[in-house]
């Protein structure tokens, strides 16, 4: 069943208004360090009116060995509460990536994984699309009263061992949403995070993963039919049990303190990954 209002257009958001009785807007921008961009500073210079800045680095597990691992429910609740978010709020998330979408879908998913009762949407095309349509930005900072936000976590996060076991059990379809070069192992990983062995992640993918990208060249989301066509081409079925791997976004350590297979280039991760010259789409 299609999710209600999973995507909203810039025109819809402009008409609905922001803050007050309208939807709550979150700027969830995050950039790779090598890009030299300061997401919070850019937010202060100009953002969608009524928006608040959601700091992804601060709303992650600080004890995890990898970056951006899911926080504990109480940690997430504090982050949401400090932004004045309430369960009944309709949240609209965007980011300022030149791709149109980058970190916003992660924050959209986090709120859904923590059981946000109200609707959660992603702004189609992101801030780039908003500006392309000539819509205004403001440097005015909006403050909302702190709330006592209460998460209701859902069992949507898979551990390293569950993903590893799925290679044989095929209980669910693992989807890799990275760029084709990273999926095939023909280009290096852009992040410089190092694993327990002191090495960067080995290029390639999990052998059980199918590649499925849900944005077009302009950063706008593809239609469900477009995703189904791509899934059919890559032999991935769009069905109920689908889990996404994005090399850090949306993964969580298992009991052994590891992320999804290959995430940080550990011994088991290197064994699980397949080098680019051996890759074939499943």
C-alpha positions in Angstrom: 0.0 0.0 0.0 1.4 3.4 -0.9 2.5 5.6 1.9 0.3 8.7 2.4 2.0 11.9 1.4 5.5 10.4 1.4 6.4 13.0 -1.2 5.2 16.6 -1.4 6.0 19.1 -4.1 7.3 22.6 -3.6 4.0 24.0 -4.8 2.1 21.9 -2.2 4.4 23.1 0.7 4.1 26.7 -0.4 0.3 26.5 -0.4 0.1 24.6 2.9 2.3 27.1 4.7 5.0 26.2 7.3 4.8 26.2 11.1 1.7 27.1 13.0 -1.2 25.0 11.7 0.8 24.0 8.7 3.5 21.3 8.4 6.7 21.4 10.3 9.7 21.8 8.0 13.1 20.1 8.8 16.3 21.0 7.0 18.3 17.7 7.3 21.3 18.7 5.2 24.5 16.8 5.7 27.6 16.9 3.4 30.6 14.8 3.0 33.6 16.5 4.8 35.6 16.7 1.5 33.0 19.0 0.0 33.9 21.7 2.4 30.3 22.7 3.1 28.9 23.8 6.4 25.2 22.7 6.5 24.3 24.6 9.6 25.9 27.8 8.4 24.1 27.5 5.0 20.8 27.0 6.9 21.5 30.2 8.8 22.0 32.1 5.6 18.8 31.0 4.1 16.2 28.2 4.5 12.5 27.5 3.9 10.5 29.8 6.2 9.5 28.1 9.5 12.1 25.4 9.1 14.4 24.1 11.8 17.8 22.4 11.4 17.9 18.7 12.2 21.5 17.8 13.0 22.1 14.2 11.7 25.6 14.0 13.4 24.1 14.9 16.8 21.1 12.5 16.4 23.2 9.3 16.0 24.7 6.8 18.3 27.8 8.4 19.8 29.2 5.0 21.0 28.9 3.2 17.7 32.2 2.6 15.7 30.6 3.8 12.5 29.1 7.2 11.6 25.4 7.9 11.7 24.3 4.7 13.4 20.7 4.8 14.7 20.5 6.4 18.2 18.7 4.9 21.2 15.0 5.8 21.3 15.5 8.2 24.3 18.3 9.9 22.4 16.1 10.4 19.3 13.3 11.6 21.6 15.5 14.3 23.0 16.6 15.5 19.6 13.0 15.7 18.3 11.8 17.3 21.5 14.5 20.0 21.4 13.1 21.0 18.0 9.6 21.3 19.4 8.3 18.4 17.4 5.0 16.8 18.5 3.6 13.4 17.5 0.7 15.0 15.6 2.9 17.2 13.4 3.1 16.6 9.7 6.8 16.7 9.0 8.3 17.8 5.7 12.1 17.0 5.4 14.5 18.4 2.8 18.2 18.8 2.3 20.4 21.2 0.3 22.3 18.6 -1.7 23.0 19.4 -5.3 21.6 16.0 -6.1 18.2 17.1 -4.9 18.0 14.4 -2.3 20.8 13.0 0.0 20.3 13.0 3.7 16.6 14.0 3.9 15.3 10.5 3.1 17.4 9.1 6.0 15.7 11.5 8.5 12.3 10.7 6.9 13.0 7.1 7.5 14.2 7.7 11.1 11.0 9.4 12.1 9.0 6.5 10.6 11.2 3.9 12.2 10.7 5.6 15.6 6.9 5.5 15.0 6.1 9.1 14.4 2.2 9.2 14.6 1.7 12.0 12.1 2.6 12.0 8.4 6.3 12.4 7.4 7.1 13.6 3.9 10.2 14.4 1.8 10.2 17.6 -0.3 10.5 16.4 -3.8 13.6 17.9 -5.4 14.9 19.3 -2.1 16.1 22.8 -1.6 17.6 22.9 -5.1 14.2 22.2 -6.6 12.6 24.8 -4.3 15.1 27.5 -5.4 14.8 26.4 -9.1 11.1 27.3 -8.9 12.0 30.8 -7.6 10.6 30.2 -4.1 11.8 32.4 -1.3 14.3 31.6 1.5 14.7 33.4 4.8 17.6 33.7 7.3 15.1 34.2 10.2 15.5 31.5 12.8 12.3 30.0 14.2 12.1 28.7 17.8 9.5 26.3 19.0 8.7 25.3 22.6 10.5 22.2 23.7 8.2 19.1 23.8 8.3 15.7 25.5 8.6 13.6 22.3 8.0 9.9 22.9 9.3 7.5 20.2 7.6 4.2 19.5 10.3 2.2 17.7 9.5 -0.4 15.0 11.6 -3.5 14.2 12.9 -2.0 11.0 16.7 -2.2 11.5 18.6 -5.3 10.6 21.8 -6.3 12.3 25.0 -7.5 10.6 24.2 -11.1 11.3 20.7 -10.9 10.0 21.9 -9.4 6.7 24.6 -12.1 6.5 22.1 -14.9 7.2 19.8 -13.5 4.5 22.3 -14.5 1.8 21.1 -18.1 2.3 17.6 -17.6 3.8 16.5 -14.9 1.3 13.9 -13.8 3.8 14.0 -10.2 2.5 15.2 -8.3 -0.6 18.3 -6.2 0.2 18.4 -3.1 -1.9 21.6 -1.0 -2.6 20.7 2.6 -3.4 24.2 3.9 -4.1 25.6 5.1 -7.4 26.4 2.5 -10.0 30.1 2.9 -9.7 30.1 2.3 -6.0 27.7 -0.6 -6.4 29.9 -2.3 -9.0 33.1 -1.4 -7.1 34.6 0.5 -10.0 35.0 3.8 -8.0 36.3 4.3 -4.5 34.1 5.0 -1.5 33.8 8.7 -1.0 33.9 8.5 2.8 37.2 8.2 4.6 35.9 6.3 7.6 38.1 3.4 8.5 37.2 0.0 10.0 38.6 -1.9 12.9 41.5 -3.0 10.7 42.4 0.6 9.9 41.4 0.4 6.3 38.6 2.1 4.3 35.6 0.1 3.1 36.3 -2.3 0.3 34.6 -1.3 -3.0 31.7 -3.5 -4.1 28.4 -4.7 -2.7 26.7 -7.4 -0.7 26.2 -10.4 -3.0 22.5 -10.5 -2.0 21.8 -6.9 -3.0 20.1 -5.5 -6.0 20.6 -1.9 -7.1 17.6 0.3 -7.0 17.8 4.1 -7.3 14.7 6.2 -6.6 15.7 9.6 -8.0 16.0 10.9 -11.5 18.9 13.0 -12.9 17.2 16.2 -11.6 17.0 14.8 -8.0 13.2 14.3 -8.1 11.8 11.0 -6.9 10.8 8.5 -9.5 7.2 7.2 -9.7 6.4 3.9 -8.2 6.0 2.5 -11.7 9.4 3.8 -12.6 10.9 2.1 -9.5 9.1 -1.1 -10.4 10.5 -1.0 -14.0 14.0 -0.6 -12.6 13.5 -3.3 -10.1 12.3 -5.7 -12.8 15.4 -4.8 -14.9 17.7 -5.5 -11.9 15.6 -8.6 -10.8 14.5 -7.0 -7.6 10.9 -7.3 -6.6 9.2 -4.3 -5.0 7.3 -6.1 -2.2 6.7 -5.9 1.6 10.1 -7.0 2.9 12.6 -4.6 1.4 15.7 -3.3 3.3 18.0 -0.6 2.1 21.8 -0.4 2.4 23.5 2.9 1.8 26.9 2.2 3.4 26.3 3.9 6.7 22.9 5.5 6.3 20.3 3.3 7.8 22.5 0.6 9.3 23.0 -0.3 12.9 25.6 -2.4 14.7 24.6 -5.9 15.8 25.5 -7.4 19.1 29.0 -7.9 17.9 29.3 -4.1 17.2 29.4 -4.5 13.5 27.3 -2.8 10.9 25.8 -4.4 7.8 28.2 -6.6 5.8 31.1 -4.7 4.3 30.1 -1.4 5.9 33.5 -0.6 7.5 35.8 -3.1 5.7 36.3 -5.4 8.7 37.4 -9.0 8.2 33.9 -10.4 7.7 32.9 -7.4 5.7 35.8 -8.0 3.2 34.8 -11.6 2.9 31.2 -10.7 2.2 32.0 -8.0 -0.4 32.7 -8.8 -4.0 35.2 -6.8 -5.9 34.1 -4.8 -9.0 35.4 -7.1 -11.6 33.4 -10.0 -10.2 30.1 -8.2 -9.8 26.9 -9.0 -11.6 23.5 -7.6 -10.8 21.4 -10.2 -9.0 
